[in-house]
Amino acid sequence: MNEKLLSPTEHLQRQELLLRMEYEYEKEEFKRQTETMGIARKVKRGLCWYPATPGRSYYNSLNQLVIEITHTEDTDIEHNFEFGRPVCFFRQSVDGKITYMNFTGTVSYADEARMVVAMPSAGAILEVQSTDNLGVQLYFDETSYRTMFEALSDVIHAKGNRLAELRDTMLGTLKPAFRELYPVRFPWLNSTQETAVNKVLCSRDVSIVHGPPGTGKTTTLVEAIYETLHREPQVLVCAQSNTAVDWISEKLVDRGVNVLRIGNPTRVNDKMLSFTYERRFESHPSYTELWGIRKAMREMNGRRRGSYEERESARNRLSRLRDRATQLEIQINADLFDSAHVIASTLVSSNHRVLNGRRFGTLFIDEAAQALEAACWIAIRKADRIVLAGDHCQLPATIKCYEAARAGLEHTLMERIVTTKPTVVSLLKIQYRMNEAIMHFPSQWFYDGQLEAAPEIRHRGILDWDTPITWIDTSEMEFKEEFVGETFGRINREEAHLLLKELEAYIQRIGGHRILDERIDFGIISPYKAQVQYLRNKIKTSAALRPYRSLLTVNTVDGFQGQERDVVFISLVRANEEGQIGFLNDLRRMNVAITRARMKLVILGEANTLKHHKFYHKLIEYINEISKT
């Protein structure tokens, strides 16, 4: 059946079916990885810490029994442990046999080398603490899926309430409504940003801020939130990832907004931690009394002997303590939530028990084009009005099941609304990042040529007489890609060596002193993890690049989302006689890669492999034209 002909309910039932396919696929994949993948590969992929060292255990501010886990090896590998994710523990015997412990924990905090895990029982902690050759790995995230399925079910069955209206407006034939408001002037915003904020303020149902690279989407969104708070006491702000929630939260805190962050931040510093729910809970004047009561209750639970009268007296005292503890928790929560202007969380964490029963006038979802539709509905259930911000021409939602993605799971709620309800969309058109020549091609291909470079950055560059974009064609060099392990991707060592040689030459052209004085920074991007890892290792051992290492960032396209650098080198890796380009076919990734550069972009790739695809053919043509002018 054609997607466009589906009713809202049929569309959501289809989403449920596709999400079930993704769920089953990921569950099977996890089982297969657990049974067949070696520890070393899991560590390299950021799925596992081994060896891991258990540390102290204690009750945290939320009365969860937690244990600290540290690791000292491979700390430069980016891991995927973060707040809310389930983990399991294992031991490895001398003969290499792995035994999993039959319980799971939940990450409540993680940085590069230390994490805190909430545990199910004191027995589980003892088992972990008494184990040699301990390892910890990510476990299949059943909770997130269960929450998404629940949300879809709620939306499908909604009747005669606000959720049903929002569903039929966003997915059906109900027209989005707007209220008449006198436009607010924002002299510090450009005209398209000002229009976007006003459209958000006027919308009764749904509004979209479409922010292409460098157009100040976050600035616009912060302004819209700030202005909404003049009209509403509190709003909910969500995003798909913890990193995106941190970013918007930090910008709001800078504007003096009182933010309460549910869940722990990814970038850990005192500023970020100070507005987390846990830290605020601990800092509340009543927390000391609550902590003392919880301690007394645990001690009483530990000794339940004596005569009948003594046991009865203890039971009564325990009951009184429990009532007082509940009373204090309710009081602390009320104080924290009543004083906060913004409640910030990931979409899945908006289902956190501390948010039970809470409703919000407006929900803002940042990076909405990277979120599965089902995840968006988790938070939408709590709000009367929805504002989505993002760019569906950049990175999509992460989907592992190819069939589910192809069948429509990869099409996000934001994408659907942009297509079917154009009246609610505000496109930000003036970008403040890229030299005009770098901006021009993505603007034509992805944004109908509507982007403009702000006058102050239009001709920005590092060197006089330098071309803003260079394509280094490796067609004559007989470089070849290699396949490195399933899903870990491909590598092209010769192309990596050439990139580093070109990087060194460009650094010399600029001059080392100038780079260090002006802090000129470089991004090195490849769509393939194996190429990224190879380049990182080479840079680590390069004497020529050592002085500039703090100014060099090497990462995948996904790792660079939302970032920018003065100079960007891209290694495309693919080089084969069949013209196979794999997920370079996902042009949204290339849009992200190209648009990270402020002043200089260098792309290395084999034109003979890539030119069969219209996008790369046109891109190479465009760069060749620029080089002649």
VEXDOTOR-762299 format. One record per residue (C-alpha): residue in one letter; y, z, x. Coordinates in steps of 0.001 Angstrom, whole numbers, plus 524288, in hexadecimal, padded with zeros to 5 digits. Example, Ala and Ser with C-alpha at 12.3 -4.5 7.8 and 13.67 -1.06 7.14 Angstrom:
a7EE6C81E788300Cs7FBDC81BE483566
//
This chain:
m800008000080000n80DA17FCA9804EFe814A7808E280A18k820F1804EB802B3l819DE804C27F591l8142B8125C7F6ECs8199581D2A7EE55p81E0C829977F566t8114F830707F1DCe808D6824EB7F637h810828240A802E5l80E76832978059Aq7FFF2831B78024Ar7FF06826A080C1Dq8061182F138162Fe7FC1B839C88136Cl7F0EC83048815B3l7F6C482B2E82285l7F9BF838FF82726r7EB7783C7A82450m7E7638310582D1Be7F05E83605837EFy7EB24843E083613e7DCDA83F9A83704y7DFC4836EC842BAe7E7018418A84A23k7DC7E84B95846F9e7D1D68428284C20e7DA1083F388580Cf7DBDD84DAB85B07k7CD3C8500D8599Cr7CA3A8449986295q7D4248491486CC6t7CEE7856EA86C61e7C0EB8527086E2Ft7C28D8475F877F8m7CF7A8483D87F3Bg7CF8584F8388C1Bi7D8B585AF288E86a7E0528539989917r7E3D0848B588F98k7E7B685256884FCv7F0998593A88EBBk7F6BF84C32892BEr7F974848DA8849Eg80010855E288233l7F58085A508789Ac7F00086553880DFw7F35A86FC488AFFy7E8A38729D894BDp7E75B87BD889B85a7EF51884D1892B8t7F22B893288955Bp7F2B989D1B88A46g7FDEC8A6E988B1Fr8027F8B26D8830Bs800318B37787476y8094E8B9EF86AB4y80E5D8B99185CC3n81A328B0AD85B7Fs825DA8B2BF85278l81E9A8AC3F84725n813668B5F4848DCq80A388AB7E84E2Bl800AC8AF26858E5v803D68A5ED8642Bi7FF448A34387205e8066C89CF987D64i7FFAE891AC88451t8048088BB989117h800478806B89997t8045887D098A762e7FDE686FE28A9CBd80320862848A555t80FBA868968A036d816D385BA58A1F9i80E4F8554C89770e8152F8557A88A4Fh80CB685CFC880D5n80C5085C3E871F9f80BA186AD386F22e816AF86F3286641f819E2878DF85B73g810A38788784FD8r805D48707F8561Dp7F7E8875D18557Bv7F02F877F586208c7E24A87B82865BEf7DD0F8823A871ECf7D16287ED687A6Cr7CA8A8832A886D2q7C46F87A6689107s7B83A87F18897EAv7B51687C808A646d7AC97870DE8A291g7B7FF86AD089AFDk7B31886E1D88D4Ei7BE09870B388384t7BCA387B1C878FDy7C6DB87C0686E28m7CA5A8892B86836n7C8958897985971f7D6A188C7C85574t7E3D0885C385648g7F18488AA585937t7FF19885568566Bv809A4882C886094s8159C88B1685DDEy81CBE8878E86A7Ba81AA787E0F875CDd821DB87999881F0e81D398722988E12a813EA87C7C89332r812D58876088917m80F6F8884587ACEv80E0C89326870E5v802EB8918A86726a80175898E685A3Em7F34F89D5E8596Dp7EA728A03F84DBEs7E57D8AD7F85285a7E4FF8B77F85D6Bg7D6E88B32986004a7DBA68A544862AAi7E5818AA7D86C7Al7DB178B27B87379e7D2598A6788746Av7DD5589E5A87A64q7E16D8A920883D3s7D3928AB40888BFt7D0B589CD788B42d7D07289679898AFn7D369887DE899FAl7DB228884488D50g7E0F087C1E8871Dv7E977879DB87B2Cq7EAC486D0A873D1l7F162867D2867BAy7E92C868D985B85f7E92285F848500Fd7F533862A2847C9e7EF25864BB83A70t7FAEE86C7C83563s804DC8616B836A3y7FC068582182F1Er7F91B8623C824B1t807CA86478822F3m80A67855C7821D0f7FF83853EF817CFe804DB85F6880FE3a8127C8597E8102Al80DAF84C1980BA1s80610852858009Cd8122A85A397FC48v81A7E84DDD7FC11i8102B845DA7F4D5h80ECF8504A7EA36a81D53853D07E931k82215852AA7DB27g82F25855977D4C9n8350A85BF97E0DAr83E18858787EC35l832BB854617F4E7a82E5D84A747EAADe83C52845037E9FCl83D42843DB7F8C7r82FEF83D377F93Cd833C6833317EEE9t840F8830E07F566m83BB782F048032Bl82F42827B97FFBBg83198822477F20Dt83BB481BDC7E96Al844E5827607E714k85228824047ECE0p857F282D6E7F6E0a8640F834257F16Cf870FE836DA7F84Ar87C078401A7F4DEe88A5583C297F5B5l891018435F800DAy89DEF8411F80777p89A5283C0681521v89B55846138200Fr8A20D8417282C7Af89BC584415839D0p8A53883EF58442Ew89B7F8422A84F0Fl89115839328491Cn8912382A5A848E5s892338232583BE5t883768210C839F3q8808482F4C83D45e88B21833D9833CFt885A782B2382914a877F28308B82B91v87C6783ECB82A69n883B383BD481DCDk877E8834D381818v86F7E840CA81B42l8795E849978144Cc879C5840BF80850s86B2983EBA806A5r86447846637FBFAd85655842817FF7Cv8542183BEA80C90s85C3883692817C0i858868300082490v85FCF830158317Fh85A6A8248E8393Bg85DFE826E684773p85AAA81C478516Ap85A6D8203D85FDDg866FB8264A864FEt86E3D8261B857EFg8700A834DF856E3k865F4837BB84C6Bt864F88461185065t873D4847928508Et87473841B3842D9l8694484A0083DC3v86F278569F8433Ae87C168532E83C9Aa875118507882FAFi86DDD85D8D8308Dy87A5B864DD8343Ce881DA85EAE828F5t876A58613381F4El8774486F9A82309h885338701081D8Ar87EF986CEA8106Fe871B6873DE8114Ep86E34881218172Fq8621187C7D81E71v85AA18700A821F1l84D3086CE08275Av84CC08644E83398c83FB085E8A837E5a83A048548C84140q82C7384FDE844CBs82C3B855DF85273n8306D862EC85823t838AD85BAA8623Aa84098854C38579Ev84274861AD8503Ed847438681785CE0w850E485D2085F67i8578285D7685215s8572086C75851CCe85DEB86D5C85EF2k868B38641C85A84l86AAA86C2F84E1Fv86B4C878EC855E3d875BA8728385E77r87DA187052851F7g87CC587EC684EC2v8728487D4484412n86926888B184220v85BAD88270843E3l84EB98894384133r843F0881DC84844i83653883208426Ag82C8E880E684D61n82EC28814D85BF0p8373B877BF86373t8317B86E0986D12r83CA286EAB876D2v83C8C87D1F8799An84931883A287D80d8506D88FBE878DFk859AE887E687060m84E578817186935l8464D88DD986805s851B5895B3862A3f8514B88EB68558Et8428388EE785376y83D208969C8480De834B089F168510Cr840048A2D485A0Ar8491E8A5BA84E87f83E578ADBA847FCe83CB78B5FF85459s84B738B7D1855A7h84D3D8BD0C847CEp851918CB6D84741s845DF8CEEB83E83y83BCB8C8C48479Bt83A118D51784FF9e835F68DCE684412l82CE38D1F083F96w826A88D0F984D14g824458DFBB84D2Ci81DF38DF3D83FA0r815068D3DA8436Ck810E78DB3584FB5a80DD58E76C847D4m805F78DF5783DFBr7FDD38D91A848D9e7FAF98E67684ECCm7F6DC8EBF78418Cn7EE0C8E03983EFEg7E7868E32684BEBr7E3728F0EF84836r7DE0B8F2BA83A94r7D5858FEB683C3Cg7D65B90CCC837A2s7D456913CC82A9Cy7D65190D8381D60e7E3AB9143181BEBe7E80890F7C82964r7E3AD9019982679e7EA67901E48192Bs7F6F79072D81F38a7F65D8FC8A829B3r7F4148F22381F3Bn800058F6D08179Dr808678F710823D2l803B48E97482787s807258E49F819F4r814F28EA6081B02l816AD8E4698288Er811FA8D737823A1d81BB78D79981857r826CE8DB3B82192a822ED8D06B82B25t822EE8C65982011q830298CB6081B6Fl835DD8CA1D8292Ee830368BC6382B14i836348B7F681E26q843478BE09821F1i843708B7D482F91n83FA28AA7782A12a84A128AB5181F8Fd8546D8AEB6829BCl8503C8A3AF832D3f84F9C8994282846d85BC989D93820EDs8642789CCB82D34a85EF888F8A831EAh86634882FD82E5Av85B76879FF8334Fi84CD187C2A832F5a846CF8731683D31s8386C86FB583ED2t82EDE8649B840B9l82A6185E1083426v81D0A864C3834B5s8233E87205837DEs82BCE8710182BB7n81F52875B982514h81FCD8826782D1Cr81D2A88E9D82509v82AF2893F1827B6l8306A8885882008n827B088A798142Bg82F60889A380784r83C1F8857D80E1Br843D3879D7808DDf84EE68723F80F0Fg859BF869F68096Ct8585F8600A8145El84DBB85C7E81E14f85137854D482A5Ei845F384DFD8316Fd849548491D83F10e840EC83ED684610a83BC983B8F8386Ea836D582E4783CFFq82CF683544845D4a8274A83DD383B20l81B9383AD783295e81F8B839D782454a81663844F68209Ba81D0784DEA82A95c82A5E84B078247Fw8257C84F1681701i821BD85C9781C61a8303585FC381DF8i835698576E812A9r82E508608180929k8381A86B2D80CBDa844C18637480A87d84D4585D607FFFBr85373852D48087Ci84E7184B9581477v8554F845C68205Fl84CF683DD8829D5a8520983A1A83750g84B948319B84196d848D58239A8454Ch83CD481C6F8404Ac83F198120A84AD8q83BA081C0A85563l82F1A823E08578Ep8262A824C884BA9a81DD38302E84722t81209832C584FD2i805AD82E0984909k7F87282DD084FC3c7F05182669845C0y7F389817F884733e7EE608145A839A3a7F69381EF3832FBa802BF81A9683A5Dr800A480C45836DFa7FE1480FA4828A6g80B7B8160382763l80B09823F282CBDe8147081FE283799h81EE981C4E82D96t8273D8287282C4El82E8282DAA8208Am83B6B82A6382725e8372981C538297Er8331081AD581B5Ai83FF78202B81613v84800817A081F59t840E780BB4819C6t8410C80F4F80B59k84DB481732809F1p857D1810E3812FAt863208177A80BB3v85FA6824B9811B3v85FA381FC581FD2s86AD68215D82985l869328198483620l8706481EDA841F8k8759F812DC8491Ci87D808172C854F9q8758281B1C860CFy87A7D8233086C44r86F68821BC87605m86CC28140487AF7n8740F80961881F2e8762A7FEA6877DEa86CB97F55E87ECAi861A97FF6987DE8m864BF8021186F90h865EA7F3DA86B43f8577F7EFD886ABEp852437FBD686344s85DF47FADB85A1Aq85A927ECBA856C7w84BF27EEE985593f84B6E7FC0284E7Ay858B07FE3A847E3d85D297F0B684344g867667F06684E12q86F187FB6A8478El87077804788534Ee87D2A8050685AF6a87F5E80B328683Da88A838150A86819p895E480F8187029e8951C81A5D87A6Ci887088171387E33r8866B8088987B2Ch887108042B88969r8820F8106C89002g87ABD80E3D89CC1i8778C814738A9C1l879F88092D8B32Ed883FB7FE378B2E0w87E237F0B48B118d8714E7F66C8AC46t869917F0DC8A0CBp8672E7FB8989685i859377F691893EEt84F647F13089DA5w841B37EBF089B08i838B57EC258A6D5d82E077E2518A3E2t821167E5598AA77s81A7B7D8A18A60Ae819BF7D2E48B3B8m8151F7DF858B9F0e8074E7DFB58B46Ff808597EDDE8B02Ak7FD647F2448A729e7FC797FD3189D49e7F0B98065589D81f7EAC680E3889284v7EA2381CE589514g7E17E8247B88BAFe7E1DD8232387CFAt7EF0E8256E87662f7F4C982A1388348g7F94681C2E884EEr7FC068124F88F6Di801878123789D01n8078B807C78A5B7r8087F80DB38B34Ce80F0F802098B9D0e81993801DD8AF42a81BAA8107F8B16Ah81D6780E4C8C018l827138034A8BD84l82EB280BD38B3FBl8301E8169E8BE1Ck8345680CAE8C862e83EB2807308BF0Al842F2815038BB7Ae844DC8188E8C9D5a84C8380BF08CC14y8555E80EB48C066i857B781CAF8C50Bq85BB5817388D24Er8650080D8A8CBD1i86BC98187E8C47Bg86B74821B78D022g8643382E998D101h8706B8370D8D263r87695831098C662i86A318331C8BE56l869AC841858C209d8786D843BF8C06Ee8794D83D1D8B324r86BB9841948AEB4i867D7833A98AB00d85AC4835188A41Cf84F1682BFA8A314g8448782A59898C5i83796823F189C38i8302C8201B89002s822DF81A4188D5Cp81BD58193D8804Ey80F2981D4A88727k80C0F82B6388B09a803B2827398969Bq80F0C81F6F89C57v8183B82AF989A25q80EEF8344A8A12Ay80D3782AB68AC6Bl81BF3828E58AE04r81E36837A28AD8En81454839F08B864k81A4682F2C8C0D2i828098349E8BF16k82337842398C2D8t81E5083D2F8CFF4s829C2833EF8D2A9a83289838A68DDB7a83CF182E748DA30l83E118337E8CC36r83D198420F8CF57p84BF4844A08CF69y84D4983EBE8C1CAr841388449B8BB65s8491084D838B259l85011841668AD23l8439E839A68AA7Et83C0D83B1F89DB4v82F20833ED89BF1n82950833BC88E58t8234282BD48835Ev82BB9825708790Bd828658309586FB1g82CB683A6C879F8f83A04833CA87AE6q83CF7833A586C44g84A9A8393286A19q84E0E838BC878A0e856B282FF7880FEr858BF82D2D88F7Bd862CB825CD897B3v8585781CDB89D55v84B2B819AB89727f83F7B812B489D2Ei8348C80E6C893FAs826DA80AD78988Dl81FE6802F688DE6v812C2802FF89534r80BEC7F81388DAAa807817EC9A89611n7FBD37E487891A3e7F8027D66C88F6Ee7F55E7D827880E2g8035D7DC1A87D89q7FE6A7E921877FEi8099B7F2FA876D8g8034A7FE2186F04f80CFC807BA86994l81870800B286FE9n8170F7F9D9862B7d81D8D805E385CD3l82B6A8011F85EB8r8314780E0785A38r82C69813C18670Em8336F8092086EA6n83FCA80BC4866CDv83F44819F186B59a83C598163D8797Ei8475C80C3387AAFt8519A814AC87419r850398206B87D33a858D2819F1887A6r8677181C5688862m86B688133189369k85FDF80C3E899A7l852A0807EB89476v847D68024489D04i83B507FD4E89687l82F2C7F9D189E56g825127F1868977Ce81CBF7E55C89886a823C47DAED8908Dn817727D26B88FE2t810567DD4288879l81BC27E15E87FE9k822BF7D4BE87C65h8189D7D107871FAh81EBB7DB8C86975k82B787D73E8630Ef8329A7E416865ECy82FCE7E3D38749Eh832357D5308755Bk83FCE7D72986F69l842787E33B877C0i83F3C7DBF288469e847AF7D08687FF1y853007D9BA87CFCi852167E0A888A33n851717D3AF89174e85DBA7CF2688A4Ai865027DBB388DD9s861017DA5289C1Bk8679B7CCEB89CB8t874C07D1A189762
//
